[in-house]
Amino acid sequence: MKILKQITAPVTMPYWWQDFLLMLPRLICGYLLAADFGAAKFGMPWSPVDKNIGLFEVAFWFPQDVAAYGGIFKAFPVFFAWMGAFSEAVGGVFILFGLQTRLFSFLILCTMLVAVFMQQLQNGMWNMLPAMGFGWVALFTTILGSGRFGIDYLISKKFL
């Protein structure tokens, strides 16, 4: 129970408006990850119909893209493609609502580090910026949690 409380209970700022300001990047990034970046690779109910992806299915091209990173990614491309797409699509929803924020932020942070260093590094700084932005937001939400404007706050006050 102690570990669950440490993972769930967010850090709250002294004033509500500080938590409100810290909530904005979490909401924007969670929405963008769930609605656009993740939904294009991972089958969600709102995934674009033209992508032809079933529910919780990875886009056909994504494991090939992941295998091109080499090393362990080449050995298990379907697993890493599924985990990366899951962390973006499903993790984005959890981040948006502030539910298990630290856990999903950590998954998103790992995914964004792979995107920066394995996929976009050779393409230059401008191509790395979206993944870097999501990575920075995921880093601070891994540390702070959802703040007082998330489901984690309600859970920690009521049950933990």
NORWOHU-V47792 format. One record per residue. RES is the residue in three letters. D_LAST is the distance of its C-alpha to the last C-alpha in Angstrom with 2 decimals. Layout:
BEGIN
res->RES d_last->D_LAST
res->RES d_last->D_LAST
END
This chain:
BEGIN
res->MET d_last->7.87
res->LYS d_last->8.57
res->ILE d_last->10.54
res->LEU d_last->8.27
res->LYS d_last->6.01
res->GLN d_last->9.61
res->ILE d_last->10.94
res->THR d_last->8.75
res->ALA d_last->8.02
res->PRO d_last->11.60
res->VAL d_last->14.10
res->THR d_last->15.37
res->MET d_last->19.01
res->PRO d_last->20.59
res->TYR d_last->22.12
res->TRP d_last->21.11
res->TRP d_last->24.32
res->GLN d_last->23.43
res->ASP d_last->20.31
res->PHE d_last->22.68
res->LEU d_last->25.26
res->LEU d_last->22.93
res->MET d_last->21.82
res->LEU d_last->25.48
res->PRO d_last->26.18
res->ARG d_last->23.01
res->LEU d_last->24.24
res->ILE d_last->27.82
res->CYS d_last->27.26
res->GLY d_last->24.87
res->TYR d_last->27.50
res->LEU d_last->30.41
res->LEU d_last->28.94
res->ALA d_last->28.08
res->ALA d_last->31.17
res->ASP d_last->33.85
res->PHE d_last->33.43
res->GLY d_last->31.33
res->ALA d_last->32.88
res->ALA d_last->36.32
res->LYS d_last->35.49
res->PHE d_last->32.96
res->GLY d_last->33.46
res->MET d_last->31.19
res->PRO d_last->32.19
res->TRP d_last->33.32
res->SER d_last->35.16
res->PRO d_last->38.75
res->VAL d_last->41.09
res->ASP d_last->43.71
res->LYS d_last->41.49
res->ASN d_last->41.85
res->ILE d_last->38.46
res->GLY d_last->36.88
res->LEU d_last->33.19
res->PHE d_last->31.26
res->GLU d_last->34.65
res->VAL d_last->35.63
res->ALA d_last->38.74
res->PHE d_last->41.80
res->TRP d_last->42.67
res->PHE d_last->39.34
res->PRO d_last->39.59
res->GLN d_last->43.11
res->ASP d_last->41.87
res->VAL d_last->39.21
res->ALA d_last->41.83
res->ALA d_last->44.01
res->TYR d_last->41.63
res->GLY d_last->43.01
res->GLY d_last->41.63
res->ILE d_last->38.57
res->PHE d_last->38.28
res->LYS d_last->41.74
res->ALA d_last->40.86
res->PHE d_last->37.84
res->PRO d_last->38.37
res->VAL d_last->36.91
res->PHE d_last->33.60
res->PHE d_last->33.23
res->ALA d_last->34.45
res->TRP d_last->31.96
res->MET d_last->29.02
res->GLY d_last->30.25
res->ALA d_last->30.87
res->PHE d_last->27.57
res->SER d_last->25.63
res->GLU d_last->27.68
res->ALA d_last->27.68
res->VAL d_last->24.34
res->GLY d_last->22.54
res->GLY d_last->24.18
res->VAL d_last->22.69
res->PHE d_last->19.11
res->ILE d_last->19.86
res->LEU d_last->21.50
res->PHE d_last->18.54
res->GLY d_last->16.01
res->LEU d_last->14.18
res->GLN d_last->13.34
res->THR d_last->15.60
res->ARG d_last->15.85
res->LEU d_last->16.82
res->PHE d_last->19.38
res->SER d_last->20.59
res->PHE d_last->21.46
res->LEU d_last->23.38
res->ILE d_last->25.15
res->LEU d_last->26.00
res->CYS d_last->27.60
res->THR d_last->29.48
res->MET d_last->30.76
res->LEU d_last->31.93
res->VAL d_last->33.91
res->ALA d_last->35.27
res->VAL d_last->36.40
res->PHE d_last->37.93
res->MET d_last->39.14
res->GLN d_last->40.10
res->GLN d_last->40.95
res->LEU d_last->42.02
res->GLN d_last->45.66
res->ASN d_last->45.71
res->GLY d_last->45.25
res->MET d_last->42.81
res->TRP d_last->42.94
res->ASN d_last->41.81
res->MET d_last->38.89
res->LEU d_last->37.54
res->PRO d_last->35.39
res->ALA d_last->33.58
res->MET d_last->33.33
res->GLY d_last->31.85
res->PHE d_last->29.17
res->GLY d_last->28.59
res->TRP d_last->28.15
res->VAL d_last->25.65
res->ALA d_last->23.72
res->LEU d_last->23.92
res->PHE d_last->22.45
res->THR d_last->19.61
res->THR d_last->18.91
res->ILE d_last->18.58
res->LEU d_last->17.03
res->GLY d_last->14.98
res->SER d_last->15.40
res->GLY d_last->15.40
res->ARG d_last->14.66
res->PHE d_last->16.83
res->GLY d_last->14.92
res->ILE d_last->12.69
res->ASP d_last->10.13
res->TYR d_last->9.91
res->LEU d_last->9.55
res->ILE d_last->6.85
res->SER d_last->4.70
res->LYS d_last->6.26
res->LYS d_last->6.29
res->PHE d_last->3.79
res->LEU d_last->0.00
END
